[in-house]
Amino acid sequence: MNELILGTRGSELALTQTEMTKAVLAAAWPELQVRHEVIKTSGDLRPDLKLADFSRGDQPVVDKGIFTKELELALKAGTIHAAVHSLKDVPTVLDEGFRIAAVLPRAPIEDVLLSKIPGGLEALPSGSVVATSSVRRARQLRWLRPDLQVVDIRGNVATRIRKVAEDDGITALLLARAGLVRLGLFHASLTEFGAALHLATLDAAVFPPAASQGAVAIETYGPNPELARLLAGINHVPTFQAVTAERRFLELLKAGCQTPVGVHTTLENGSLRMKALVFPDSEGAPARSEASGDAAHPEAVAAALFAGLRPA
């Protein structure tokens, strides 16, 4: 291959992650020409809808790729060779022919509270309003602080920050640290959006992130040995092992991108250690589990994590 065409969403974060991918490819394969095509997805075209509102008949499609389906159609049509995704947006089970060919080194996995009141989650007064677009974050927040109000918010990272900064009725916002880091917005406080917002990183052991949070994935379709070889050359194996375990755990749960599941995975000396917090579909207490095992067999560690689920 002389040229590789990447598909991406058009948000600032998506384009930043695509430029990261292009830079890694250029370092590994200097002779390869890489360019990208911007493709709008269902999630981009309907920013007015809550993520839970996307549906087709009786079948919800939140976990069926509202941020990936159009990219997969382009892969299947051959107009792009590979698609760049935030892996946590990718459906747990891929349709036949699609595969995650590579992942980049994982960014910090934690969630961050951006608040008009300094001091983090513990400092928020009872009744404070916290915005999030994530069902998982909302459920975790209500579990830890049932005295807070949680509201839905949509838009790209900058849009959500600006909405909160300008809305006197909202005290705080929950976002992924990875996106803030990649956009250069991870500071002790943000003032460029209006009201000063103070950043506090949440402990991943207490507030576990989404499966695959912080991971950038490159997806392909169909057999292409040369493309597979090129992408294998940029795959970050430790990240791939961790996210493989996390995605397998979601598969065993029959869960998806928007299911309220938090997973904290660490890798040390060739061993994966996983902790999970799984909320039921309806309101109620979560189940917990811990497991560890050989990183070379991430699916076995995921199976042990699933088997160990017990009420919190």
N, C-alpha and C positions, 0 to 999 in steps of 0.2 A: 504494500500500500504506500502510495506517495502522499495521499491526502486523507485526513480523518475529519469528518464532520460531526460535531457534537450538537445535540439538541438540548435546549434549556428553557426554563421559564424566563420571563422578562423582569422579574423583581430585582432590586439592587442586590439582595443577598444571593439570589440564584446566579446572577451574572458574576458576582464576586467568586462564588464557588466554581463557576465555569472557568474563570481566569486562573484560579488555583490549579484546576485540572490541566489546563493548557500549559501552564508553567512546568508542572511535573512531567508531562509528556515531552516537552521540549528538552528538559534536562536529561531524560532517559533516552530519547530518540531525536537527536538534533536534526536529522535529515527529513523528518516527518513534517509535513505542512498540516497545521491544525486550524480550523475555523469553526465558528458556531452559528447556529440558526435559532432564533427566538420563536417559541411556540406557545401560544396562549392555551391554558388548560381550563377545564370547567370551573375550578376553584377561583381562577383569576377573573373569569368572565362574570361571575356572580359574587362580588365582594359584599353585596347587601345581605346575603343569606348567612345564617349561622351554619357552622359545619354540620350540625345535626339535622339541618333542614334539607340537605341534599338527598333526594330520593327518586326512585323510579318505580311507580306503582307501589307495591307492598315491600319492595326490597330496598333497604337503605344502601346508598353507594358511598357513604363516607369512607368506608374501608375498602372500596373498590377502585380507588385511584383518581379522586377528583383533581389531584395535582400531578398525575402521571399518565392518565389514559391517552391524552392527545399526543404525548411524547412517544408512547408505545405504538400508536397508530403510524407515526412517522417512521419509527424503527421498522415496523412490519412492511411499510411501503418502500423502504430503502432510501428515503430522502435524507436520512441521517444515519450515521454508523453506530453511534452510541448516545445515550441520554444521561445527563448529569442530574442527580436528584439529591435532596436531603433524604437520607435513607429512612428516617422515621415517617416520611410521607408515602413510602412505597408499600403497597399491599403485602400482607404477610405471605400469602401464597401467590406466586406469579403464574400467569397463563402459560400454556405449553409453548416452548420455544424461547421464552425470555429467561434471562439469567443475570444475576449481579456478577459482573466479570471482575470488578476491582473496587476497592475502597481506598480513600486517602487516609493519612494519619488522622486519628480522631481529635477533635477539639475538646475543650473542657465540657463535661457532660451536665453540669449542674444547672438548675433553674436559678433565676435571679429575680428578686423583688425590687422594683423601682417605685419608690414611695416619696410622697411629699413630706413625710415625717421621717426623720432619721431614726436609726435603731433597729431596722429589720422587722421581721414578722412579729416578734414579741412586743414591739413598741406600738403597734397599731391599736388605737382605742377600739373598744367594743362598738360594733355597728359600722365600722369603716367599710367602704365599698372597694372591692378589689376586682379588677378586670382581667379576663383571660379568654383566649379562644379555645383552650384545651379542656376537654371533659375530665381528663386525668388530673390536671392541676386544680380544677374546681372541686373535685371529689376529695383530693388530698387536703386542700385548704379547709374545706368544711369539716373534715375529720379532725384536723389539728386545732382549728379555731372556729367552732360552730357559731361563735358570736359575731362573725364577720358576714357581710353580704357579698355575694359573688355575682358579677354581671358578665355577659358575653361581649366580646369585642372582635372585630375583623379588620383586615388590612395588613399591609406589609409592616415590617418592624418600625420604620420611621413614622408611618401613619398612626400606628397604635400608640406610640410614645407621644406623639403630638396630640392625639385625642385626649389622652389622660392629662397631659400638661394643661390643656385648655379647658377641661371640664372640672368645675369646682365640686361637682357631685361625686367624683371618683378620687379616692385617696392613693391607690397604688395599682400596679400592673405587674403581672408575671410573664417573663420571657425566658427563652433559653440563653444561657451564657454564651454558647457557641456563636449564635448569630450576632450578638453584641460585639464579641471579640473580632469576628471577621469583618464587621462593618466599622470598626474603630470606635465603638460607642461604649466600651466597657471602662468607665471611669468611676471614681468614688461618687461623683455627682454629675448630672447632666443639666446644663442650663440653656442649651441652644434651641430647645423646643418650647421655651416659655418658662413656666414655673420650674423651680429647681427640683430635680428628682434625685433622691439618694439611692444608691445601689447597694444591695446586700445579697451576697451569694448564699443560697440555702444549702444546708448540709445534705449531700446526696444520700447519706445513710438514713436520714430522717425523712427527707422529701425526695424519694428516688425518682430519677428522670424517666422519660419515655424510652422504650426499647429503641436502640440505634441513635438516640439523640447525640448530636455532635458529629455524626459520620456522614461523609459525602460519598455517594455510590455512583458507579458508572454501569449502566444497564445496556445489554445488547440483545439482539434477536437472531436466532438461527445459527447454523454452523458457519464459522469463518475462522479457520485456524490462524491466519495471519493476524487478524484483529485480536483474537484471544491471546496470541503471543505478545503483542504490543501492550495490551492492558495488564497482562500478568506481570510485565516488567515494572509497573507502577503500583501494584497492589501492596498495601501495608498489612502484612500477615497478622500482627497482633490485633489490630483493629478488626480484621476480617474474622478472626477466631471469636472475638467478643461479640460482634454483632450477629454472627451465625448462631451462637448460643441464645442470644436474646430473641432473635426472630423464630428460632425453633420453639422456644418457650411460648411465644404468642401463638404459634401454630398448634401446639398441644392444648392450649387454652381455647382454641378456636376463636381467638381474639384478633383484632386488627389495629389500624393506625390510631383510631379514636376511642378504643376501649380503655377504660380507666385502670391501667396497669403501669406500675412503676418498677423499673429494674435497675439495680446498681451492680455493675460488674467491674471487678478489678483483676489485673493480670500481674502475677509476680512469680518469678523463677519457674516459668513454664506451667503455672497452675492458674486456672480461672476460679475466682470466688464470686458467687452470685447471691444477691438478696432481692426478694421480690415482695411487692405489696399489690394485691389484686382485689379490686372492689367489685361487688356484685352489680348486675345491671340496674337493679333498683337501689334505693337508698339503704344503707346498712354498713355494718363493720366490715373491714377488709380481711382477707386471708394473708398470711405471711409464709415465707419459706426462705431457707438458706441452703446452699449446696456448693461444693467445690470439687475440682477434678482436673485431669490433664487437659491443658489447652489444645492439644492436638486432637482431642475428641470433644469438641464443643457441644455437639448434639447430645452426647451422653450426660454432660453436666446439666444441660437444659432439662433432660428427662428426670434427673434426680431432683432438680428444683421443683418441677411440676409434681412429682410424687410426694414431696415433702410439704405441700401446702396444708396449713392448718389455720383455724380462726385466730385472729389477732388477739 
